[in-house]
């Protein structure tokens, strides 16, 4: 079995979001799995220009968030209730083919990490 090629150098302001749990249920598509609901700071989230959705270390989608919003049922109707989290509305990234189907570099997908979000090239830290 061939391993997927590793994703190229991740650009500045990229967020890597593991959707392993929600995507494996098969109830929603990649975009809906990655866009809500994340426990993260709104100010930090709005800095990111590219969001990569991955499961099992393989990128399944790349999106450009246009607007971050509170994770409420009004914004994301499939949520069971309003949550103290956030999500985004966005579009498929033009560079999508540069990442989809490729492996996320090891340093951005640490096994056993409790937080499913990894930030790349942020000034203060790589993790929230």
Protein Blocks (a to p, Z undefined) as FASTA:
>chain_A
ZZddddddddehiacddfklmmmnopacfklmmmpccdddfklmmmpmbdcddeehiafb
dcddfbdcdddfklmmmbmbdcdbddddddddfklmmmgopacdfklocghiablcdceh
ifkbmbZZ
